[in-house]
Amino acid sequence: MDFESLIKNGANGVKTIGKQLIKQLVKQAGKKIVAKVITVAGPYIAIALVVLLLVVCIWAMFFSVPKEYEQEEGQLAFFTVDSSDPEWNLGNDRELQVKYDELSNNGIDSPKDMRFGSKNAVPYQMSPFDQAKIYKVSWALLAGADRVLGDPILGDGKTRNPNPEKIYKAIGPRYKWKDSTVTVKTCTTTSEGTSCSSVTYETDLITSVDQYNKTMTISYKTEITSSGSDNSQTTIEREIVDKIVSTPRTVDRLTTYLSSNGLINEDTDFVVELAKTYDPSFVDIPFGSEGGHFGNSEYVSAQVPAEFLPIYQAAEAKYGVPWFALAAIHRVETRFSTDPTMISSVGAIGHMQFMPATWVGWKYNVGGGLVSSDIDITDLVTIFDGGGYGQDANNDGKADPWDIQDAIFSAAYFLASNNYNADPRKAIYQYNHANWYVEEVLSYIELFQKPKPKWEEAVYPVEPGKYRVSSPFDIRQDPFTGETKSHKGIDLAAPEGTPVRSPIDGIVAFVGVKGGYGNCIIIDHGNGIQTLYGHLQNSSFLVKTKQKVTTGQQIAGVGSTGRSTGNHLHFEVHIDGTAVDPAQYFSF
């Protein structure tokens, strides 16, 4: 998303996050300030100063946005939100924005494991730099963290203290590499015989990435391919990606860094909200080119991550609980282990969110499903004596809710013990004791076990005869900038309010505003198939998140919200996370 459009979201963002900013920053700085005042002048003056501080914060947040912030498009005011530091101006913010973007897209030279690598690519392999860039940290997240930690209220009350490099070193990706080669062998046959020549190129491949919220481990396999004619053959031997395993952190590096600077865990959520305010497209997984993305806190593809499927199936073989039931609970509980902390507000823990007393046994319950800190909930004897559900799936001598195998096997054991196969609804209810939870899990069970949709039975998102194709899939000239850009969907021009329909059955994954998409709906159809509907009419949403939709069901109306030049539906189809031409499935 280009910075020119961010100001439109930024101005509203200041007001939107105002109350949160007051809660978070006053909570932190208030402790320091109040402590000093109490020591010097007593409790009454302290109370007065705290009230005054709150009033000043409210005034600054809602009424003291500088004129240059309102007038200069294309520049966000990270720190220029009041006049307490006369040395700071919008030009400083402009320099910061450039720095955040530079760090995000280029990494840092020191320490060595944070370098992006060489930009020089060998034939048939991506350059090390381009490999590293896939896992970059968002500039907006850097800005959000820097804004909170650099706020004057955490220092002398006046001076801004941004430090982009320090933030990057704390939460930026760290890489490990391996040496690799690409060998290209060419054989040419003539009347005089066959001659061959071979060239070997050296490069580096990423083997692991330590991101702020998870680690990625990449393994490779050797691929040998040949092409050419009878007279000339080229054989290429190289390494290609075999498997990528994502392992979420129990506590992410952002939370750890904020904590080390005296902030609390909830401030991580605040930083993320700031990042979304700075860049509404702040996400982990890109979806299209209209300036919007799926947010990791809102959506994970209905396609079950490949690394978990063997564990689900092994648990099914042992306990008889279908793998898709385990996958559905895993999805609902921790979004396939992508939840940043995997600790719920009531104390449920681990990949499958067990209450400690359920895991180790209710004889140890001290109230609310919790147990004493003196109890080792991973001890097998303790679990046996307490009648708990914790299982040692990987035979390491303990049952650990933070171990993915132990957690999934324990969930299978729990469901089997509650007669899942006889009454799935009742067994799922025992897992959470909420009817809404049962319905959500059952909807994912239906989605995961559903066969691939039959596109020949699909209906058009806009009824034929009521639209015209105004912009096809693939390369086009951007209507705003004139630049040639990739267009990841198809635009169907139609009058405002024209019904927009779901082509096939699915579950609504997102309803709301998504950057340049404007009003947007995303539907998950299972088996890695998702569809997106952008620029929808204001107040036209007819569905809500997690709702089931059926083939042909109206979900909204055509509009012109977001980055749009007129009333039309922007329609995208994604298969396993990759945008494909919708015209493959519809004769637009």
PyMOL commands that set and color helices and strands:
alter all, ss='L'
color gray80, all
select helices_A, chain A and resi 3-16+18-41+43-63+67-71+90-106+112-114+128-133+139-149+152-154+164-171+253-260+266-278+309-319+323-334+356-360+362-364+380-386+404-417+424-432+435-449+455-457+515-517+582-584
alter helices_A, ss='H'
color red, helices_A
select strands_A, chain A and resi 174-190+193-210+214-228+232-248+285-286+293-294+365-367+370-371+468-471+474-477+484-487+490-493+499-501+506-513+519-524+529-534+548-549+554-557+568-575+578-580
alter strands_A, ss='S'
color yellow, strands_A
deselect
rebuild
show_as cartoon
